[in-house]
Amino acid sequence: MSAMNRRSALGLGAGALLTGPAFAANATTGHETHHKAAAASTGPKPWETHADLIKVLNHCVATSEACLQHCLDAMNMGDNSLYECSQRVRETKALCEATRTLANAGSLHFEAIAAVCNDSCKSCRSECEKHAGHHAICGTCADSCEDVIKQLEG
């Protein structure tokens, strides 16, 4: 490296070291204001407003995962009677996840997705009830759908 290039490189490095703290100070400017504004905002947060719904949606997602896996295992063993059930459960799981996300975010689209989720939970509950006598997880899944329906229609 030539002497001129070394000097230029050293100069750039020194400049970066000297300006770094200024940029860091700038990065935190307004941060305290952000926290004060958040603390001063009135009314409950979306996740507080929808806390009970979010709780049952979490349970429904977890139950749906278990039920879907049971359906897939049964179909893998040659029992195709759970095919429709697996389809309804898969759809419902996806819609419960989306509804939970939009509820937490306070989304403008929450009401629309909640209505679709409600319809999906009704279909899933109906399909799972058909198998509840032979497959306990199907009954549990139907119950978790019922809990979501109650919260959404409540």
PAROPA-359139 format. One line per field, with one value per residue (C-alpha): residue number from 1; x, y, z. Coordinates in steps of 0.25 Angstrom, whole numbers, plus 5000, padded with zeros to 4 digits. Layout:
residues N
num: [NUM,...]
c1: [X,...]
c2: [Y,...]
c3: [Z,...]
***
This chain:
residues 154
num: [1,2,3,4,5,6,7,8,9,10,11,12,13,14,15,16,17,18,19,20,21,22,23,24,25,26,27,28,29,30,31,32,33,34,35,36,37,38,39,40,41,42,43,44,45,46,47,48,49,50,51,52,53,54,55,56,57,58,59,60,61,62,63,64,65,66,67,68,69,70,71,72,73,74,75,76,77,78,79,80,81,82,83,84,85,86,87,88,89,90,91,92,93,94,95,96,97,98,99,100,101,102,103,104,105,106,107,108,109,110,111,112,113,114,115,116,117,118,119,120,121,122,123,124,125,126,127,128,129,130,131,132,133,134,135,136,137,138,139,140,141,142,143,144,145,146,147,148,149,150,151,152,153,154]
c1: [5000,5006,5008,4997,4987,4991,4989,4975,4971,4976,4969,4956,4957,4960,4948,4939,4943,4941,4927,4922,4918,4910,4902,4900,4895,4886,4880,4875,4869,4854,4855,4850,4839,4835,4833,4826,4817,4814,4812,4803,4794,4780,4772,4776,4785,4780,4786,4779,4766,4766,4773,4762,4761,4776,4777,4766,4773,4786,4779,4772,4785,4792,4780,4779,4794,4792,4779,4785,4797,4787,4780,4793,4797,4784,4784,4798,4793,4783,4771,4766,4753,4760,4764,4752,4755,4770,4766,4757,4767,4778,4769,4765,4779,4783,4772,4773,4788,4784,4773,4782,4793,4783,4776,4790,4793,4780,4778,4768,4765,4763,4748,4748,4758,4751,4738,4745,4751,4738,4732,4744,4744,4729,4733,4744,4736,4725,4736,4743,4731,4728,4741,4741,4736,4747,4758,4760,4768,4757,4747,4758,4759,4744,4744,4755,4747,4735,4743,4747,4733,4728,4739,4736,4721,4721]
c2: [5000,5014,5024,5033,5021,5018,5032,5032,5019,5024,5037,5030,5020,5032,5039,5027,5026,5040,5041,5027,5033,5044,5034,5026,5038,5041,5027,5029,5043,5042,5028,5033,5041,5028,5021,5033,5034,5019,5020,5032,5026,5023,5011,4996,4991,4981,4969,4973,4976,4962,4954,4944,4942,4941,4930,4921,4923,4919,4906,4904,4905,4895,4885,4887,4883,4870,4867,4869,4860,4849,4850,4849,4837,4830,4833,4828,4815,4814,4820,4831,4834,4845,4852,4863,4865,4868,4878,4885,4885,4890,4902,4905,4905,4915,4924,4924,4927,4939,4944,4943,4951,4962,4963,4965,4976,4983,4982,4988,4975,4968,4967,4962,4950,4947,4945,4935,4928,4927,4920,4911,4907,4903,4894,4888,4886,4879,4870,4867,4863,4852,4845,4849,4835,4828,4838,4846,4857,4860,4863,4872,4879,4881,4886,4896,4901,4903,4912,4920,4921,4926,4936,4942,4941,4945]
c3: [5000,4996,5007,5001,5002,5016,5020,5014,5020,5034,5032,5028,5040,5050,5044,5046,5060,5063,5057,5062,5076,5069,5061,5073,5081,5069,5069,5083,5081,5083,5089,5103,5096,5090,5103,5109,5098,5099,5114,5113,5102,5107,5106,5106,5095,5085,5092,5104,5098,5091,5102,5104,5089,5088,5099,5092,5078,5084,5090,5077,5069,5078,5078,5063,5061,5069,5062,5049,5052,5057,5044,5036,5044,5042,5027,5026,5032,5022,5029,5019,5027,5033,5020,5021,5036,5032,5022,5032,5043,5034,5029,5043,5049,5038,5040,5056,5054,5045,5054,5066,5058,5054,5068,5074,5064,5065,5050,5042,5036,5049,5048,5034,5037,5050,5042,5033,5045,5052,5039,5038,5053,5051,5039,5047,5059,5051,5044,5057,5064,5054,5059,5073,5078,5072,5073,5086,5079,5069,5081,5088,5075,5073,5087,5085,5072,5081,5090,5079,5073,5087,5088,5074,5075,5090]
***
